[in-house]
């Protein structure tokens, strides 16, 4: 996508997803990149799941950032304990 297209998507984001106001400028740029890539999957591969997943993940991020106590709880340093490798689901 060219710069003009990216700017158009960035301009439209708050109109389509009101929750983007909780994302930083850098996070909004990342969301635009993710949503453009996911939209290409829809167009090129007829795969809609990626677009849905990207949207839900960024919405969950905004939900956390909208709640200061939740943001503080989830961004504070973890204890120095190492509980080992987390197995893949």
Rosetta silent file (secondary structure, phi, psi, omega in degrees, C-alpha in Angstrom):
SEQUENCE: XXXXXXXXXXXXXXXXXXXXXXXXXXXXXXXXXXXXXXXXXXXXXXXXXXXXXXXXXXXXXXXXXXXXXXXXXXXXXXXXXXXXXXXXX
SCORE:     score description
SCORE:     0.000 S_00000001
   1 L     0.000  139.555 -179.846    0.000    0.000    0.000 S_00000001
   2 L   -80.834  172.045 -177.594    1.320    3.441   -0.815 S_00000001
   3 H   -59.571  -37.065  179.760    1.695    6.318    1.654 S_00000001
   4 H   -64.476  -41.115  177.845   -1.578    7.885    0.536 S_00000001
   5 H   -65.145  -41.056  178.452   -3.436    4.642    1.200 S_00000001
   6 H   -63.353  -43.497  178.434   -1.838    4.282    4.625 S_00000001
   7 H   -62.204  -38.021  178.678   -2.838    7.852    5.497 S_00000001
   8 H   -63.943  -42.669  178.284   -6.402    7.125    4.377 S_00000001
   9 H   -65.525  -44.611  178.753   -6.566    4.061    6.631 S_00000001
  10 H   -59.317  -39.754  179.763   -5.048    6.009    9.541 S_00000001
  11 H   -67.411  -37.068 -176.483   -7.629    8.769    9.029 S_00000001
  12 H   -79.611  -22.123 -174.646  -10.522    6.295    8.917 S_00000001
  13 H   -50.219  -51.943 -177.662   -9.478    4.260   11.977 S_00000001
  14 H   -65.117  -23.829  178.096  -11.174    6.421   14.639 S_00000001
  15 H   -75.579  -32.920 -177.648  -14.354    6.489   12.588 S_00000001
  16 H   -92.367  -41.644 -177.779  -14.470    2.701   12.289 S_00000001
  17 L  -123.134   92.137 -176.050  -12.829    1.685   15.577 S_00000001
  18 H   -60.878  -24.942 -177.179  -13.526    4.301   18.252 S_00000001
  19 H   -71.703   -9.632 -179.871  -11.288    2.432   20.689 S_00000001
  20 H   -64.734  -15.501  179.248   -8.091    3.332   18.778 S_00000001
  21 H   -61.476  -19.981  178.920   -7.997    6.555   20.810 S_00000001
  22 H   -85.763   -9.079  179.171   -6.426    4.487   23.601 S_00000001
  23 L   -88.522  146.261  174.406   -3.529    3.379   21.384 S_00000001
  24 L   -70.806  169.173  178.571   -0.344    5.396   21.101 S_00000001
  25 H   -59.323  -42.751  178.861    0.678    6.811   17.739 S_00000001
  26 H   -64.236  -41.466  178.839    3.182    3.976   17.293 S_00000001
  27 H   -64.896  -38.242  177.222    0.563    1.382   18.212 S_00000001
  28 H   -63.453  -39.798  177.118   -1.879    2.889   15.703 S_00000001
  29 H   -62.802  -41.480  177.953    0.797    2.607   12.986 S_00000001
  30 H   -64.009  -41.630  178.310    1.335   -1.040   13.940 S_00000001
  31 H   -61.401  -43.127  178.256   -2.428   -1.638   13.846 S_00000001
  32 H   -60.108  -47.003  179.709   -2.616   -0.084   10.376 S_00000001
  33 H   -60.197  -43.424 -179.472    0.207   -2.327    9.142 S_00000001
  34 H   -65.851  -42.460 -176.923   -1.467   -5.392   10.680 S_00000001
  35 H   -71.370  -33.977  176.256   -4.910   -4.572    9.319 S_00000001
  36 H   -65.475  -45.097  179.102   -3.555   -3.863    5.825 S_00000001
  37 H   -63.207  -42.133 -179.997   -1.725   -7.211    5.800 S_00000001
  38 H   -66.450  -36.271  177.701   -4.809   -9.019    7.099 S_00000001
  39 H   -66.047  -35.631  175.782   -6.983   -7.330    4.478 S_00000001
  40 H   -62.830  -37.140  176.306   -4.599   -8.576    1.794 S_00000001
  41 H   -61.340  -39.179  178.547   -5.186  -12.096    3.130 S_00000001
  42 H   -63.693  -47.476 -176.199   -8.912  -11.569    2.655 S_00000001
  43 H   -70.049  -48.875 -173.666   -8.474  -10.299   -0.903 S_00000001
  44 H   -79.409  -35.176 -171.711   -5.715  -12.643   -2.057 S_00000001
  45 H  -117.998   -5.039 -175.436   -6.562  -15.837   -0.150 S_00000001
  46 L    57.400   39.233  178.501  -10.204  -15.425    0.886 S_00000001
  47 L  -110.854  111.776 -176.253   -9.049  -15.918    4.494 S_00000001
  48 L   -96.137  -17.207 -174.911  -11.076  -13.789    6.900 S_00000001
  49 H   -61.196  -37.679 -178.273   -9.861  -15.254   10.198 S_00000001
  50 H   -64.489  -42.498  179.458   -6.664  -13.192   10.241 S_00000001
  51 H   -62.621  -43.099  177.984   -8.561   -9.913    9.892 S_00000001
  52 H   -63.510  -46.140 -178.794  -10.880  -10.872   12.729 S_00000001
  53 H   -60.916  -47.035 -179.542   -7.980  -11.993   14.955 S_00000001
  54 H   -59.185  -45.415 -179.051   -5.969   -8.799   14.330 S_00000001
  55 H   -63.593  -44.707 -179.472   -8.963   -6.622   15.113 S_00000001
  56 H   -66.764  -37.696  179.547   -9.817   -8.523   18.307 S_00000001
  57 H   -65.800  -45.072  179.608   -6.195   -8.506   19.526 S_00000001
  58 H   -69.220  -34.393  176.545   -5.810   -4.748   19.052 S_00000001
  59 H   -64.175  -40.565  177.511   -9.235   -4.142   20.626 S_00000001
  60 H   -64.051  -39.284  176.277   -8.121   -6.153   23.670 S_00000001
  61 H   -60.968  -46.534  179.293   -4.956   -4.043   23.864 S_00000001
  62 H   -62.168  -38.575  179.331   -7.041   -0.853   23.772 S_00000001
  63 H   -61.527  -40.821  177.525   -9.334   -2.252   26.471 S_00000001
  64 H   -65.697  -46.129 -178.492   -6.340   -2.784   28.756 S_00000001
  65 H   -66.755  -24.063  179.572   -4.945    0.674   28.022 S_00000001
  66 H   -74.423  -18.202 -178.245   -8.348    2.254   28.725 S_00000001
  67 L  -111.041  101.389 -175.669   -8.254    0.973   32.318 S_00000001
  68 H   -55.996  -38.268 -179.005   -5.327    2.589   34.217 S_00000001
  69 H   -69.923  -36.614  177.209   -5.380    0.056   37.052 S_00000001
  70 H   -69.062  -40.216  176.925   -5.373   -2.862   34.617 S_00000001
  71 H   -59.445  -45.803 -179.722   -2.580   -1.235   32.601 S_00000001
  72 H   -62.706  -43.282 -178.481   -0.513   -0.813   35.776 S_00000001
  73 H   -63.681  -40.237 -175.074   -1.169   -4.383   36.853 S_00000001
  74 H   -87.515   -8.500 -178.965   -0.206   -5.867   33.480 S_00000001
  75 H  -113.456   -0.712  178.877    2.872   -3.696   32.861 S_00000001
  76 L   -73.126  154.847 -179.284    4.602   -3.851   36.231 S_00000001
  77 L   -60.858  144.814  176.209    7.834   -5.854   36.409 S_00000001
  78 L   -82.782  157.613  175.703    7.529   -9.544   37.065 S_00000001
  79 L   -61.174  159.312 -178.096    9.331  -11.181   39.978 S_00000001
  80 L   -71.604   -3.461 -179.010   12.833  -12.395   39.243 S_00000001
  81 L   -67.484  138.147  175.774   11.672  -15.999   39.499 S_00000001
  82 L  -108.268  118.074 -178.582   12.048  -18.037   36.320 S_00000001
  83 L   -96.239   13.623  176.329    9.336  -20.632   35.954 S_00000001
  84 L    86.200 -177.590 -177.518   10.883  -22.194   32.877 S_00000001
  85 L   -70.328  140.176  177.070    9.773  -22.434   29.284 S_00000001
  86 L   -90.870  123.425 -179.238    6.095  -22.067   28.497 S_00000001
  87 L   -70.353  148.160  177.601    4.892  -24.930   26.295 S_00000001
  88 L   -66.856  145.976  179.845    3.120  -24.064   23.082 S_00000001
  89 L   -66.633    0.000    0.000   -0.651  -24.554   23.206 S_00000001
